[in-house]
């Protein structure tokens, strides 16, 4: 019949708890799954997801796929970065790499590896499962120009990163070299920078 002040504490605690739950649900970003061949450099709770050197997410779990031949990386993205999930969004691991004529990712020797996000130009989607790139792309997805696929019956000495020339001037680059088993042809993924794509 008479109000007891001691009930103020549990009532306030319940209100604060409900507020925190609702606030978390409204501000929580999506969880995405990225498939890689290896988990080298990736740690749950430590590896960041970045775009333009800004943290936009965090790796929450690293596990093997059901067939045990792939690594499944689960990452929680910030709510503000949800619009970056598109049909052609790309992910890759930035780590120290030493290749033929190229050295990259030296900054990760101290800070550790991280996941790089490239939102691409495709339409926005509710896609939450992606296949990560094993090798970082040489050209950003939004770079002006044109991507071409070239085929050859014989293997030459071209490798990823080699320039494409026009009258001796560099107008593009080889992005990847693979062998097409079905067509039995060598496949070159190339990119021609704008405005040379008009050629």
Helices and strands as residue ranges (DSSP letters): H 7-27, E 31-36, E 48-51, E 54-64, E 71-77, G 79-84, E 90-94, E 97-99, E 102-104, H 108-111, E 114-118, E 129-131, E 145-152, E 163-166, E 169-180, E 185-193, G 196-198
